[in-house]
């Protein structure tokens, strides 16, 4: 029997990279899985890859109205939600002088506001016990140039993992943060920088990892599986770093 047999799991941002690898892992471990995304092409590709065992839902993680619609949609088909992995994120980077208010708002809506109100909308569905996993980032721990807004959003999300764990524990809901280090995913090409700036930042990121290589989506998926499963039943309000030592050494 799989480690998630009989569980219902939602993964936001599940059409590529870490989210897609996690969906594959959860399905292999027996879960009923729903994933979200907003790009029609990657939504269709994910559905073809995951097959009929996955429920692929178009949803913009940065829009609070769509978070409520997502919760309503889940309630029409599922009796409960056992696992929520909030993985969708805006990874835009830029120097302080380059940021504009509208870009700030877009990133914060996707990385912080949307996740907060998704959890709120899911409260009636969250099972006792259940696991909520918030995707942080090692960037919240280090001073990487051009990462200020992104890192701040992830630091705030990790703070929510601690505060909401205390608030929701009486409901049987465990909330934890999962913070990747540099991982080889399509998101690495979505930093929003010019060619030379992208290459320079990529070089800086690669040099940060003491282990000497980027992580893989599968390595993060295995960590998410641990936090989603009953094996982590004594893990509450913490941050699991899966970063090759980037934030610790």
C-alpha positions as CSV (number, residue, x, y, z in Angstrom):
1,X,0.0,0.0,0.0
2,X,1.3,3.5,-0.9
3,X,2.3,6.0,1.7
4,X,-0.6,8.3,0.6
5,X,-3.2,5.6,-0.1
6,X,-6.7,7.0,0.3
7,X,-5.5,10.6,0.6
8,X,-6.7,13.6,-1.5
9,X,-3.9,16.0,-2.4
10,X,-3.9,19.4,-4.0
11,X,-0.7,20.8,-5.6
12,X,-0.7,24.3,-6.9
13,X,1.7,25.1,-9.7
14,X,1.8,21.4,-10.6
15,X,2.3,21.5,-14.3
16,X,6.1,21.7,-14.5
17,X,9.2,21.3,-12.4
18,X,8.9,20.4,-8.7
19,X,5.1,20.5,-8.7
20,X,4.9,18.0,-11.6
21,X,7.4,15.7,-10.1
22,X,5.5,15.9,-6.8
23,X,2.3,15.0,-8.5
24,X,3.9,12.0,-10.1
25,X,5.3,10.9,-6.8
26,X,2.0,11.4,-4.9
27,X,0.0,9.5,-7.6
28,X,2.6,6.6,-7.4
29,X,2.0,6.5,-3.6
30,X,-1.7,6.1,-4.0
31,X,-3.1,9.7,-3.6
32,X,-5.9,11.3,-5.6
33,X,-4.2,14.4,-7.0
34,X,-5.4,17.7,-8.3
35,X,-2.9,20.2,-9.8
36,X,-3.3,23.8,-10.8
37,X,-1.6,26.0,-13.4
38,X,-2.6,28.9,-15.6
39,X,-0.8,28.1,-18.9
40,X,-3.1,26.1,-21.2
41,X,-0.1,24.5,-23.0
42,X,1.5,23.2,-19.8
43,X,-1.8,22.2,-18.3
44,X,-2.5,20.0,-21.4
45,X,1.0,18.6,-21.3
46,X,0.7,17.7,-17.6
47,X,-2.6,16.0,-18.1
48,X,-1.2,13.9,-20.9
49,X,1.8,13.0,-18.7
50,X,-0.1,12.3,-15.5
51,X,-3.0,10.6,-17.2
52,X,-6.5,10.1,-15.8
53,X,-5.3,9.7,-12.2
54,X,-4.8,13.5,-12.1
55,X,-7.3,16.3,-12.0
56,X,-5.8,19.3,-13.8
57,X,-7.4,22.6,-13.0
58,X,-6.8,26.0,-14.6
59,X,-6.3,28.5,-11.8
60,X,-4.3,31.7,-11.3
61,X,-2.5,31.4,-7.9
62,X,-2.4,35.2,-7.6
63,X,-6.1,35.8,-7.8
64,X,-8.1,35.4,-4.6
65,X,-11.4,35.0,-6.4
66,X,-9.9,32.0,-8.2
67,X,-8.7,30.5,-4.9
68,X,-12.2,30.5,-3.7
69,X,-13.4,29.0,-7.0
70,X,-10.8,26.3,-6.7
71,X,-11.9,25.3,-3.2
72,X,-15.5,25.2,-4.4
73,X,-14.5,23.0,-7.4
74,X,-12.7,20.6,-5.1
75,X,-15.7,20.3,-2.8
76,X,-17.9,19.2,-5.8
77,X,-15.8,16.1,-6.3
78,X,-13.8,15.3,-3.2
79,X,-15.1,14.6,0.3
80,X,-12.1,16.3,2.0
81,X,-8.5,17.5,1.4
82,X,-5.7,15.6,3.2
83,X,-2.7,17.4,1.7
84,X,-2.2,20.9,0.3
85,X,1.2,21.7,-1.3
86,X,1.3,25.3,-2.2
87,X,4.1,25.3,-4.8
88,X,3.0,27.9,-7.3
89,X,5.2,30.9,-7.3
90,X,6.5,34.0,-9.2
91,X,10.3,33.8,-9.3
92,X,10.9,37.3,-10.8
93,X,14.2,38.8,-9.7
94,X,15.5,42.4,-10.2
95,X,17.7,45.0,-8.6
96,X,16.1,47.5,-6.2
97,X,16.0,50.3,-8.7
98,X,14.3,48.2,-11.3
99,X,11.2,47.2,-9.4
100,X,7.8,48.8,-10.0
101,X,4.8,48.7,-7.8
102,X,2.7,46.7,-10.2
103,X,5.4,44.0,-10.5
104,X,5.8,43.9,-6.7
105,X,2.0,43.5,-6.3
106,X,1.9,40.7,-8.9
107,X,4.7,38.7,-7.2
108,X,3.2,39.2,-3.7
109,X,-0.2,38.3,-4.9
110,X,1.1,35.0,-6.3
111,X,3.6,34.1,-3.6
112,X,1.8,35.3,-0.4
113,X,-1.7,36.7,-0.8
114,X,-3.1,34.0,-3.0
115,X,-1.7,31.2,-0.8
116,X,-3.1,32.8,2.3
117,X,-6.6,33.1,1.0
118,X,-6.5,29.6,-0.6
119,X,-5.8,28.1,2.8
120,X,-8.7,30.2,4.2
121,X,-11.0,28.9,1.5
122,X,-9.9,25.3,2.0
123,X,-10.6,25.3,5.8
124,X,-14.0,23.6,5.6
125,X,-12.4,20.8,3.5
126,X,-9.2,20.2,5.4
127,X,-9.4,16.9,7.1
128,X,-8.4,16.1,10.7
129,X,-5.5,15.2,10.3
130,X,-4.1,16.9,7.3
131,X,-0.9,18.4,6.1
132,X,-0.3,21.8,4.5
133,X,3.1,22.4,2.9
134,X,4.2,25.9,2.0
135,X,7.0,26.2,-0.6
136,X,9.6,28.6,0.8
137,X,13.1,29.1,-0.6
138,X,16.6,29.2,0.7
139,X,16.6,32.7,-0.7
140,X,14.9,33.8,2.5
141,X,18.0,32.9,4.4
142,X,20.8,34.4,2.2
143,X,21.6,37.7,0.7
144,X,21.5,36.9,-3.0
145,X,21.6,40.2,-5.1
146,X,18.5,40.9,-7.2
147,X,16.4,38.5,-5.0
148,X,15.0,41.1,-2.5
149,X,11.3,40.9,-3.4
150,X,11.2,37.2,-4.1
151,X,13.1,36.4,-0.9
152,X,10.8,38.7,1.2
153,X,7.8,36.9,-0.2
154,X,9.2,33.5,0.7
155,X,10.3,34.7,4.2
156,X,6.7,35.8,4.8
157,X,5.3,32.5,3.6
158,X,7.7,30.6,5.9
159,X,6.4,32.8,8.8
160,X,2.9,31.7,7.9
161,X,4.0,28.1,8.3
162,X,4.9,28.8,11.9
163,X,2.0,31.0,12.8
164,X,-0.7,29.1,11.0
165,X,0.6,25.8,12.5
166,X,-0.2,27.2,15.9
167,X,-3.6,28.5,14.8
168,X,-4.7,25.4,13.0
169,X,-3.3,22.7,15.1
170,X,-6.5,22.3,17.1
171,X,-8.2,21.4,13.8
172,X,-5.6,18.7,13.2
173,X,-3.9,20.6,10.4
174,X,-0.1,20.5,10.4
175,X,1.6,23.4,8.5
176,X,5.2,23.2,7.5
177,X,7.6,25.0,5.1
178,X,9.6,23.2,2.4
179,X,12.5,25.3,1.2
180,X,14.3,24.3,-2.0
181,X,17.7,25.5,-2.9
182,X,18.7,26.0,-6.5
183,X,16.9,23.3,-8.5
184,X,17.1,22.5,-12.2
185,X,13.6,23.5,-13.3
186,X,12.0,25.6,-16.1
187,X,11.6,28.3,-13.4
188,X,15.3,29.1,-13.7
189,X,14.5,30.6,-17.1
190,X,11.7,32.9,-15.7
191,X,13.7,35.2,-13.5
192,X,12.8,38.2,-15.7
193,X,16.4,39.3,-16.3
194,X,18.2,40.3,-19.4
195,X,20.6,37.8,-21.0
196,X,23.8,38.9,-19.4
197,X,22.1,39.5,-16.0
198,X,20.5,36.1,-16.2
199,X,23.8,34.4,-16.9
200,X,25.5,36.3,-14.1
201,X,22.9,35.4,-11.6
202,X,22.8,31.8,-12.8
203,X,26.6,31.6,-12.2
204,X,26.2,33.1,-8.7
205,X,23.4,30.7,-7.9
206,X,25.4,27.7,-9.0
207,X,28.4,28.8,-6.9
208,X,26.2,29.0,-3.8
209,X,25.6,25.3,-3.5
210,X,28.2,23.5,-1.3
211,X,27.2,20.2,-2.7
212,X,28.5,21.3,-6.0
213,X,25.3,20.8,-8.1
214,X,21.7,21.9,-8.6
215,X,19.0,19.8,-7.0
216,X,16.4,17.8,-9.0
217,X,12.6,18.1,-8.9
218,X,12.5,14.5,-7.8
219,X,14.6,15.2,-4.7
220,X,12.2,17.9,-3.7
221,X,9.2,15.7,-4.5
222,X,10.5,13.1,-2.0
223,X,10.8,15.7,0.7
224,X,7.2,16.8,0.0
225,X,6.1,13.2,0.2
226,X,7.6,12.9,3.7
227,X,5.8,16.1,4.9
228,X,2.5,14.9,3.2
229,X,2.6,11.5,4.7
230,X,1.8,10.2,8.2
231,X,5.6,9.7,8.6
232,X,5.8,13.4,9.5
233,X,3.0,13.3,12.0
234,X,5.3,14.8,14.7
235,X,6.6,17.6,12.4
236,X,4.8,20.9,12.9
237,X,5.6,24.5,12.1
238,X,9.1,23.8,10.9
239,X,11.1,24.5,7.7
240,X,12.6,21.6,5.9
241,X,15.6,22.8,3.8
242,X,16.4,20.7,0.8
243,X,19.2,22.9,-0.6
244,X,22.5,21.1,-0.9
245,X,23.7,23.0,2.1
246,X,23.2,26.5,0.6
247,X,21.5,27.9,3.6
248,X,23.5,26.2,6.2
249,X,27.2,26.1,5.2
